[in-house]
Amino acid sequence: MKYWRVPLDLETIQVARGQVTVIKERCKGCKLCVEYCPRNVLRMSQTFNLKGYYFPEVGGEEKCVNCHFCEVLCPDFAIFSLEAPPKT
């Protein structure tokens, strides 16, 4: 799709990036973070944690925009997101 105008500061805008961390031993495998991630950053792992649940793992960290939605949804506080350092 071609736009008829472009923002003047397009080259200076940087998209926020995030690093998702999962504390797998706290997770009970509810899949809320995986199902509702707007960018499909997370997926369920094929291994169990110590409690016997499948836990989420990061599948596409380059797609994370650090929205913190996974943190808000997690009932066990097993996941958090930090701002990634800018790429040079």
DAZIRA-V164341 format. One record per backbone hydrogen bond with DSSP energy under -0.5 kcal/mol. NH is the residue of the N-H (numbers start at 0). CO is the residue of the C=O. E is the energy in kcal/mol with one decimal. If there is no record, write none. Layout:
nh=NH co=CO e=E
nh=NH co=CO e=E
This chain:
nh=2 co=0 e=-0.5
nh=9 co=6 e=-1.2
nh=11 co=8 e=-1.0
nh=12 co=8 e=-1.0
nh=17 co=63 e=-1.1
nh=18 co=81 e=-2.8
nh=19 co=17 e=-0.5
nh=20 co=79 e=-3.1
nh=22 co=77 e=-3.7
nh=23 co=21 e=-1.2
nh=25 co=22 e=-1.6
nh=26 co=22 e=-0.8
nh=34 co=30 e=-2.6
nh=35 co=31 e=-2.1
nh=36 co=32 e=-0.6
nh=39 co=36 e=-1.0
nh=42 co=56 e=-2.3
nh=44 co=54 e=-2.8
nh=48 co=52 e=-2.0
nh=51 co=48 e=-1.3
nh=54 co=46 e=-0.7
nh=56 co=42 e=-3.5
nh=58 co=40 e=-3.4
nh=59 co=40 e=-1.7
nh=62 co=59 e=-2.0
nh=63 co=60 e=-1.2
nh=71 co=67 e=-1.7
nh=72 co=68 e=-2.0
nh=73 co=69 e=-1.6
nh=76 co=73 e=-0.8
nh=79 co=20 e=-2.4
nh=81 co=18 e=-2.1
nh=83 co=16 e=-2.5
